[in-house]
């Protein structure tokens, strides 16, 4: 969830603000999170400098998004490539990285609101909202609006995001 939050920031600074310095900054935060994830996926405990552990496990990816990025001049073309590499990495590891969230959706068999997600995973996990947004953009889950009352006695309801996941959707790419 934290990785998609950092990715959203990097993409915002890249596409909307057109600020390559801040894009680079958020990419470095993102790569740090991805390095920790990579190390965990290989059954190790991330150390202080997990990037070096991750480079051993996935040298092609981490060389492209870290070593080459650090060593070469940062321009729009290069940062755009790095963002694409990172999106592809997330897509390639989707079932592993988002398994708890996708399992939560699948077990319910129904749409789940953002409140349901935060209640289940804990309010400290605010990145799940951005993870849901990323999964929606990729067509993995569907987003809806669900009415919710602000208090038990409210006569008026407001809309909150809700999400639905169909693991048997024939239009999902082969995961």
N, C-alpha and C positions, 0 to 999 in steps of 0.2 A: 504494500500500500504506500509506503514512504517513497518507493522508487517512482511510482506513477505521479506522486505529488511533485517530486523534483523534475520529472520529465515535463509535466504541465508548465512549470515555471520556465524551464529551458526553452520550450516551444513558444511560450508567450513572448519571451525576450527576443527570440529569433524571428518569429513571424510577425508579431504585432508591433513590438517596440523597435525592431531592427537594430538592437544593441548587441554587438558581438562579444563585448567584454562580459556583460551579465549572462549572456548565453553560455559562454565558457565557464563562468563561475558555477552556474547551476548544473552544467554537465559534470563538473568535477564532484559536486555533491552526489549526483546521480550515480556516477561510476563507483564512488565509495560504497554506496548502498548495494549496487550490483555485485561488487567484489565480495561483500559479506554474504550475499545470497549464494554466489557461486561456490564459495568455500563451504557453506552449510550444505549445499546440494552434494558435495563430495564427502560428507560425513566428518568434516573437521570443524573445530571451533575457530572462528575468525580471531586473529590476533590484532594487535594495534594497527599494523600496516597490512591489512587483508589484501590489498591490491597485489602484493608480491605473491601471496598464496594463490590468488585468483589467476595471475599470469602463468603459473605452473599448470593449472587445470585447463585453462582455455586461452592459450597464448595468442591465437589469431584474433579473437574478439577484443581482448584487453589491450593488445598491442595497438589495434585500430582506434579504440576509444580512449586510450590513456597515453601510452608511450608515444605514439605518433602525434597525438594531439599536443602533448607537452613539448615535444622536440621540434615541431614545425610551426611556421607562422599560422596564426589563426585567422582565417578569412571566411567569408560567408559560405563559399562552396565546401570548404572542409568541415565547418560546423554543421552544415546541412547533411553531409554524409554521415557524420557521427550520430546525429539524431536519428537518421534512417537506420543505421546499424543497431542502435539501441532499441528502436521500435521492433526491428526484426528479431532481436534477441528475446524481447519480452513475448513476442508472438510464438517463437520457437519453443519457449519454456512455459507457455501459458498454463498447461495442465498442472505443472509443478508449482509455479509461483502463485497461482490464484486458486489452488485446490481448496483451501478452507472456505473461501468465499463461494466458489461454485458448488461445493458440497452443501453449504448452507442453503443456497437457492434450490438445489435439487431435492434435498430432504423435505423441504416445505411443499414442493410441487405447486406453489402458488406465487403470486407476486409478493415481494417483500419491500417494505418502505425503508427509507434511510434510517428512520427511528428504530425499526426492527434490527437493522444491521448494527447500529451503534449499541443497542441494548444487548445483542448477542455477543459482540466482540469487545465491547467496552468503549466508553466515551473517549478514552485516551487514543483510540485508533481512528482519528479523524481522517486519515488518508484513505479510508475505505470508500468514501464518497468519490474521491478522484479516481480510485481504482475502478469503481462502477462506471464512471464517465468514460474512462479509457476503454473498458470492455464494451460499452455501448457503441463508441466510435468504431470499434473493430467488428461490430455486428455479432458479438458473442452473446450478449444479453440485450434485452429490450427494456427501454425506459418508458414508464407511464407516470401519470399523476394520480395520486391517491388523496382523497379528502381526509382531513384530520381536524379534530376539534382541539383548540388550544388549551381548553380546560374541560373538565368533566361536565360542567354545566353550560358550556358555550352553546349558543344557538346558531352560531355561524361557523362554518368550516373553511379551512384554507387548504391549498394543494401542497403536497410534499412529494418529492421524487420517490418512485417505487420502481423496482426492477424485477424482471422475470427471466429465468434461464431454462431453456429446453435442451437438455443434453441430447435428445433424439432428433433435433432439428436437422433435416437433410441438407439445409443450405449452409450449415457451419462447415468450415474447412476441416479436413482430416486432422484431428488433434491427436 
